[in-house]
Amino acid sequence: CDWYESTSPDPSHWAFVNEEEEKHLFCHVVKLHSLGIPTLLLEELHPFDLMKFFMSFQAFIDPLKLDEEAGQSGMVLFPELKKDFLDLVVRSMAETAKEVFGVEQVSKQWVAVLDSSGWSESANAWTLSLRVCFQGLAVKQDVALKCRQVLVGRLKADWIQRRRKGWESALEADGDSSLWDDVVLRPDTRHPLAWCDAALGLVPENRPLRPHKLLKVYLSLCHK
């Protein structure tokens, strides 16, 4: 569900903190084997300057505004928020990919969604943290940055035009113009790999990035 190609000339390798950690890993490998799940996925090698086409999204949530909408205490609307938020960003990202790469390249693509939403110790706030990755598209970093710019513009326009739902007020920033610039993380910054709690140099928060959904994109040549 995740893919990473280092720009370093040195090959990547497993690094274990201790023998117990290595033993724990191989216990999972044995379990996968017993279920008939392959532990090695072989794909075409890409040049070092290519990366999987993905975008990471991070938004901080105001639980009090969610409570007001729900009429009760607790973040009871958080699952609905995540579902609707994901629907919005996946659709916008698919349209962005269609604009940049064309319908034939994007249609019927598998899209992996990874989730590490939850309480952020470093920010002292609830966070909506998702990654959307087009499994069959590899791009250069400058193209990924261009895609992010197009995506942010599309989300800004949609945010203004669409009918607001109650939970959306919980995502508001000081000014709407800067909201999506903050939410859509730059692809040239540090991002954790799947099942990892944090990228190198970032503070672990006990929120590992886990597979959430696997979607398939279908696009038409024209908008209805």
Number of C-alpha atoms within 10 A of each C-alpha: 17 20 12 13 15 13 12 8 7 7 8 10 6 5 8 11 7 8 9 9 12 13 12 10 12 11 12 12 15 13 11 13 12 10 9 9 11 10 11 6 5 6 6 5 8 12 12 13 13 20 21 20 22 23 24 19 20 17 23 22 23 17 20 14 17 24 18 12 18 15 10 11 12 12 17 15 15 19 10 11 21 17 10 14 17 18 12 14 21 19 13 19 24 21 19 22 21 18 13 15 13 14 18 13 13 23 17 14 18 17 22 19 24 24 22 25 20 18 17 18 14 10 9 9 15 18 20 23 20 25 26 24 23 24 17 13 18 17 16 14 16 13 15 21 16 13 23 22 15 18 23 25 17 17 20 16 12 13 17 11 9 8 8 10 10 14 24 16 14 18 20 16 15 7 7 13 15 13 18 22 17 15 18 21 19 17 18 10 7 13 18 15 18 19 16 16 18 20 13 12 7 12 11 15 14 14 18 19 23 20 17 14 12 14 14 12 14 13 16 10 10 6 5 4
